Amino acid sequence: MNQKQHVVIIGGGIIGTACAHFLTEANFQVTVVEKGSFAEGCSTGNCGLVCPSHVLPLAEPGAILNALKSMFQRNSPFRIKPRLDVSLWSWFAAFAKHCNKKDMLAAGHAIQPLLAQSLTDYCQLVESNVVDCEYQQQGLLFAYKSAAAFESYAATNELLRNTFNEPAERYVGAELNELEPALKENLAGGWYYHEDAHLRPDKLLASWRKSLTDKGCTFLENQTVNDFQKNNDSAVAVRTSTSEISADHFVVATGATSPEWAAWLGFPIPIQPGKGYSLTMPRPQTCPKIPMILPETRVAVTPMESAYRLGSTMEFVGYDDSISDERLRLLTDGVQDYLIEPVTSPIERKWFGWRPMTSDGLPIIDRSKILNNVWLAAGHNMLGLSMAPATGRLVTDLITGRSPSVDPRPYAHRR
Ligand SMILES: Cc1cc2nc3c(=O)[nH]c(=O)nc-3n(C[C@H](O)[C@H](O)[C@H](O)COP(=O)(O)OP(=O)(O)OC[C@H]3O[C@@H](n4cnc5c(N)ncnc54)[C@H](O)[C@@H]3O)c2cc1C
């Protein structure tokens, strides 16, 4: 009997876990090595939105001007901590270059297959009881207070309808309250995407880990992978803080801290941490049924079955792990004008995560130029949960050499 090939995955977040799933399905022996506790990086307290409607990247025409303006606004959800950091400013220079319609559309076309495949995969994972995560397909609503802001979204809707076949339904004034009675009256309107879904990320990851463990996958926690042991142009093992683990293939799925692997991958990994916060609390009595994004305050509202979560902010402040109550107030202040019962108590969890941000909005899924059996899967920006299953599938396709489920070229480090 042939022995199974062994894959070591560095990083126990949603991307590492999704890779573990599809590699296990493909009959590999898989070990996930996590430097902290499993799924305690960016993948646990996020907003839980699985949103194929979000095809457009952050780099869009006008984004740099908006970013500059918000630098001078107190309490803007967007924030840059000015500092002498070459990687930060070269990231912004590259971001600025992508803020044009051509690149925005190209990124949208590249993201869309990962989003679409992932939605299908989540449905199957839920239906086959691999995961148990309060999954609901209630759509996603963009709700607006001001008529001007509401109407200005019509152009984006046209673009999404005509170019990506992602139309939203328009709800004006009172129609919005009929659709979502938890909203206050007198809002201008909303745009509703039917097909989007949401789930509880910590439950998703805990149940996925359990299913994978039952299938023989190993999860090692509190073990930092420091480097590889190599033999010519292949890696033969990873060295962790406490042991050495040999394997046939390796996947680096280390999210926002991935740039530290650049020397082993043989190419730069221009990822910046985009810090965001969430607050988790009990569901209000008048709880929304549809998850929402409030674009005027940039707060996301997720009504999970067992909790209610607000999430927001995009801060380029380096690897800062502090939790600021002042920044958290942006979340609670940002929902006051929209919801009948905007906030509840007690706050069960104050959380931050570092989104792995690339300048063009696309993940990097590619093979090391130095070690031919090492792969990077990182840089999923604001959509790691929404793109994870398709990423795991693609990484498995690339390692096995089978025909890839989506075209991998847009995710190559040089694109
Ligand atoms: C406020 C907020 C809301 C969000 N909402 C959504 C949403 O609604 N929908 C959506 O799709 N996305 C959302 N995101 C984005 C999403 O959370 C991220 O894109 C995703 O979690 C990235 O997953 P990852 O596995 O790449 O990184 P992580 O979850 O950070 O996992 C990487 C792991 O690697 C480990 N690691 C790093 N270095 C080493 C090492 N040397 N050895 C061992 N382990 C190591 C880390 O400890 C970490 O656990 C949100 C993000 C934030 C901050």
The ligand as an ORCA input file, in Angstrom:
! r2SCAN-3c Opt
* xyz 0 1
  C     -13.030     43.426     11.466
  C     -12.864     42.418     10.366
  C     -13.993     41.936      9.720
  C     -13.864     41.030      8.668
  N     -14.999     40.521      8.100
  C     -14.898     39.628      7.088
  C     -16.080     39.091      6.515
  O     -17.194     39.384      6.931
  N     -15.940     38.218      5.468
  C     -14.705     37.854      4.970
  O     -14.653     37.106      3.998
  N     -13.571     38.313      5.548
  C     -13.635     39.196      6.579
  N     -12.497     39.694      7.155
  C     -11.183     39.298      6.586
  C     -10.777     37.914      7.052
  O     -10.956     37.830      8.451
  C      -9.310     37.645      6.664
  O      -9.137     37.859      5.291
  C      -8.934     36.195      6.991
  O      -9.213     35.895      8.333
  C      -7.467     35.898      6.712
  O      -7.259     34.539      7.028
  P      -5.805     33.884      7.096
  O      -5.989     32.455      7.404
  O      -5.042     34.278      5.871
  O      -5.085     34.662      8.300
  P      -5.194     34.405      9.876
  O      -6.561     34.095     10.301
  O      -4.560     35.578     10.534
  O      -4.348     33.100     10.094
  C      -2.936     33.084      9.978
  C      -2.415     32.253     11.139
  O      -1.035     32.004     10.938
  C      -0.433     31.948     12.219
  N       1.017     32.123     12.061
  C       1.664     33.226     11.608
  N       2.991     32.994     11.588
  C       3.178     31.731     12.022
  C       4.341     30.927     12.232
  N       5.566     31.388     11.967
  N       4.172     29.679     12.701
  C       2.937     29.181     12.954
  N       1.803     29.905     12.783
  C       1.931     31.159     12.324
  C      -1.115     33.085     12.980
  O      -0.984     32.947     14.377
  C      -2.534     32.961     12.480
  O      -3.348     32.191     13.344
  C     -12.581     40.594      8.240
  C     -11.444     41.053      8.910
  C     -11.567     41.952      9.970
  C     -10.353     42.418     10.690
*
